[in-house]
Amino acid sequence: MFDDKFDDKILEHIEEKEKFPSFPLPLTVKKAANSYLYDVNGKKYLDLTSNRENNPLGYSNVNIQNENRFLDSELFNSYDSLKLVEVLKSSTGLEKAYFSSNLQEVYNLSGKLINIHLNNTGKDKVLLSSITADKDLYEIKKIKTESIPVNKDSLLKTLFSRSVGAVIIQLVQKTDEFVFAEEEYLREVRKLCDRNNALLVFDCANTAPFRLNKGLFNYNQEIKPDILIVSKGLSQGFPFSTLVSSEKVPQAEGFESKSGIYSPAYSAACELIQNFQTNKINEVITSNIEYIAKKLGELSETHISLVDYYSSGMFFTLVVDISAYEFAREAFDKGVILDTLSDNRIILFPPYNIKKEETDYFISVFDEIFDRLAKFDRMK
């Protein structure tokens, strides 16, 4: 028999989650430049959600109307695409790069490559560390996939049988909080994969390159995966994804993207990686992390309602004892776009190159919002 007793908490939970629509926002964008969006009425918004879109360096100012605008039709290789292959090879230590303007195609390709490896080695199982909402991205037909929590070495060793042919790890996992794959855990997975002839797959497609300030693609480059999936933030706003593979991975015969890629996407990705290798971006990121953390510290000393704050690279989480959704709505009304993790957690993804005066501005907006929503919490 079914239990016909209705749980009112279900509706309360849904209602709370819908208080502030994090995406898409009630905003129609007419223009974008650097850290700002402009709506159809000309209102200016400072965007602190740069990990949601392909703009970790601010919105691209590339003029796609110029004569360099063309599609890679798969009939030929452009100079920029060949250059990017060499840049990726030198920066990752991997051998082969595949490009697409569609991230789903890259996930499909990853599944095909893993399946070929399983068939070649007589294995039939994949271990997957991913959030539940993304599991379908890694599904391989007729292949058993077992979920494992990230950063649990002992459990990983227990589940790593001879039948395992691949381990897929989503480097950043977002539920009610962010969980990041730890370096020592990744090293342990690498050892197990080497010992058992299994492929190691890193997926950093949902996190902009070096957003965490942990190497070029948010992991230590010494821990070389066999397949690396990258998308977000690589091409300054152009639809673009790439899969880079090692010599251990079978070649993908006949892979063709269903839609072409703008040539500027290749050159933008090359420039981004090369700037990282010369430490230009690293210095900017480190400086901005320190400055934003300093300003948030000052804010927490002023407002009791800012219970805590912490960061991983250019990810910032604010824990508040007022409604995070109301806070986000107030910030939006004042021209600052941010996101929420839960009813008491606010998350900030500032562009890497956000200016100090822009940080000062959003901190001043936060100061006003705390005064408005959390009366009598000011300590100074």
NORQUIZI-V424154 format. One record per residue. RES is the residue in one letter. OMEGA is omega in whole degrees, 0 to 359 (NA if undefined). BURIAL is b if it has 9 or more other ideal C-beta (glycine too) atoms within 8 Angstrom, else e. Layout:
res: (RES | RES)
omega: (OMEGA | OMEGA)
burial: (BURIAL | BURIAL)
This chain:
res: (M | F | D | D | K | F | D | D | K | I | L | E | H | I | E | E | K | E | K | F | P | S | F | P | L | P | L | T | V | K | K | A | A | N | S | Y | L | Y | D | V | N | G | K | K | Y | L | D | L | T | S | N | R | E | N | N | P | L | G | Y | S | N | V | N | I | Q | N | E | N | R | F | L | D | S | E | L | F | N | S | Y | D | S | L | K | L | V | E | V | L | K | S | S | T | G | L | E | K | A | Y | F | S | S | N | L | Q | E | V | Y | N | L | S | G | K | L | I | N | I | H | L | N | N | T | G | K | D | K | V | L | L | S | S | I | T | A | D | K | D | L | Y | E | I | K | K | I | K | T | E | S | I | P | V | N | K | D | S | L | L | K | T | L | F | S | R | S | V | G | A | V | I | I | Q | L | V | Q | K | T | D | E | F | V | F | A | E | E | E | Y | L | R | E | V | R | K | L | C | D | R | N | N | A | L | L | V | F | D | C | A | N | T | A | P | F | R | L | N | K | G | L | F | N | Y | N | Q | E | I | K | P | D | I | L | I | V | S | K | G | L | S | Q | G | F | P | F | S | T | L | V | S | S | E | K | V | P | Q | A | E | G | F | E | S | K | S | G | I | Y | S | P | A | Y | S | A | A | C | E | L | I | Q | N | F | Q | T | N | K | I | N | E | V | I | T | S | N | I | E | Y | I | A | K | K | L | G | E | L | S | E | T | H | I | S | L | V | D | Y | Y | S | S | G | M | F | F | T | L | V | V | D | I | S | A | Y | E | F | A | R | E | A | F | D | K | G | V | I | L | D | T | L | S | D | N | R | I | I | L | F | P | P | Y | N | I | K | K | E | E | T | D | Y | F | I | S | V | F | D | E | I | F | D | R | L | A | K | F | D | R | M | K)
omega: (177 | 176 | 185 | 178 | 184 | 180 | 181 | 182 | 178 | 179 | 178 | 181 | 180 | 181 | 180 | 182 | 184 | 184 | 179 | 180 | 185 | 181 | 354 | 179 | 176 | 186 | 174 | 187 | 177 | 183 | 177 | 179 | 178 | 182 | 190 | 169 | 179 | 181 | 185 | 178 | 178 | 180 | 186 | 180 | 171 | 187 | 177 | 179 | 189 | 173 | 181 | 183 | 182 | 185 | 182 | 177 | 186 | 184 | 187 | 174 | 178 | 180 | 184 | 176 | 183 | 188 | 179 | 182 | 174 | 181 | 169 | 189 | 185 | 175 | 182 | 175 | 175 | 177 | 182 | 180 | 178 | 178 | 180 | 177 | 181 | 179 | 179 | 179 | 182 | 185 | 182 | 185 | 180 | 194 | 191 | 179 | 175 | 183 | 175 | 173 | 184 | 183 | 180 | 178 | 180 | 176 | 178 | 179 | 178 | 179 | 180 | 181 | 178 | 182 | 178 | 180 | 179 | 180 | 182 | 185 | 179 | 179 | 186 | 185 | 178 | 173 | 185 | 173 | 186 | 173 | 185 | 184 | 184 | 187 | 182 | 180 | 187 | 184 | 175 | 185 | 176 | 178 | 180 | 178 | 181 | 181 | 176 | 177 | 179 | 174 | 178 | 186 | 185 | 179 | 178 | 181 | 180 | 185 | 185 | 179 | 180 | 181 | 181 | 181 | 180 | 173 | 181 | 181 | 171 | 191 | 177 | 182 | 187 | 170 | 172 | 175 | 178 | 174 | 183 | 177 | 184 | 185 | 182 | 177 | 180 | 177 | 180 | 178 | 179 | 179 | 181 | 179 | 179 | 183 | 186 | 179 | 179 | 177 | 174 | 184 | 174 | 176 | 175 | 183 | 183 | 181 | 182 | 178 | 181 | 174 | 183 | 183 | 180 | 180 | 187 | 182 | 175 | 169 | 178 | 185 | 177 | 179 | 188 | 175 | 173 | 175 | 177 | 179 | 183 | 176 | 192 | 171 | 186 | 190 | 174 | 171 | 178 | 177 | 188 | 175 | 178 | 171 | 179 | 186 | 181 | 179 | 181 | 186 | 177 | 178 | 178 | 181 | 173 | 178 | 177 | 175 | 184 | 178 | 186 | 181 | 175 | 177 | 179 | 178 | 178 | 183 | 178 | 179 | 177 | 183 | 181 | 182 | 181 | 176 | 177 | 183 | 178 | 176 | 180 | 183 | 180 | 182 | 179 | 181 | 182 | 180 | 181 | 176 | 181 | 183 | 180 | 179 | 179 | 181 | 176 | 176 | 178 | 180 | 180 | 177 | 181 | 186 | 177 | 184 | 171 | 189 | 183 | 173 | 177 | 184 | 166 | 186 | 180 | 165 | 177 | 177 | 177 | 175 | 185 | 176 | 170 | 182 | 177 | 181 | 177 | 178 | 180 | 180 | 178 | 180 | 179 | 178 | 180 | 174 | 176 | 181 | 176 | 184 | 180 | 174 | 181 | 184 | 177 | 178 | 178 | 179 | 180 | 173 | 182 | 171 | 181 | 187 | 177 | 183 | 181 | 180 | 176 | 174 | 179 | 182 | 183 | 175 | 178 | 176 | 179 | 179 | 179 | 182 | 177 | 178 | 184 | 186 | 183 | 183 | 176 | 179 | 183 | 183 | 179 | NA)
burial: (e | e | e | e | e | e | e | e | e | e | e | e | e | e | e | b | e | e | b | b | e | e | e | e | e | e | b | e | e | e | e | e | e | e | b | b | b | b | b | e | e | e | e | e | b | b | b | b | b | b | b | e | e | b | b | b | b | b | b | b | e | b | e | e | e | e | e | e | b | e | e | b | e | e | e | e | e | b | e | b | b | b | b | b | b | e | b | b | b | e | b | b | e | b | e | e | b | b | b | b | b | b | b | e | b | b | b | e | b | b | b | b | b | b | b | b | b | b | e | e | e | e | b | e | b | b | b | b | b | b | b | e | e | b | b | e | e | b | e | b | e | e | b | e | b | b | b | b | e | b | e | b | b | e | b | b | b | e | b | b | e | e | e | b | b | b | b | b | b | b | b | b | b | b | e | e | e | b | b | b | b | e | b | e | b | b | b | b | b | b | e | b | b | e | e | b | e | b | b | b | b | b | b | b | b | b | b | b | b | b | b | b | b | b | e | b | b | b | b | e | b | e | b | b | b | b | b | b | b | b | b | b | b | b | b | b | b | b | b | b | b | b | b | b | b | b | e | e | b | e | e | b | e | e | e | e | b | e | e | b | b | b | b | b | b | b | b | b | b | b | e | b | b | b | b | b | e | e | e | e | b | b | e | b | b | b | e | b | b | e | b | b | b | e | b | b | b | b | b | b | e | b | b | b | b | b | e | e | b | e | b | e | b | b | b | b | b | b | b | b | e | b | b | b | b | b | b | b | b | b | b | b | e | b | b | b | b | b | b | b | b | e | b | b | b | b | b | b | b | b | b | b | b | b | e | e | e | b | b | b | b | b | b | e | b | b | b | b | b | b | b | e | b | b | e | e | b | b | e | e)
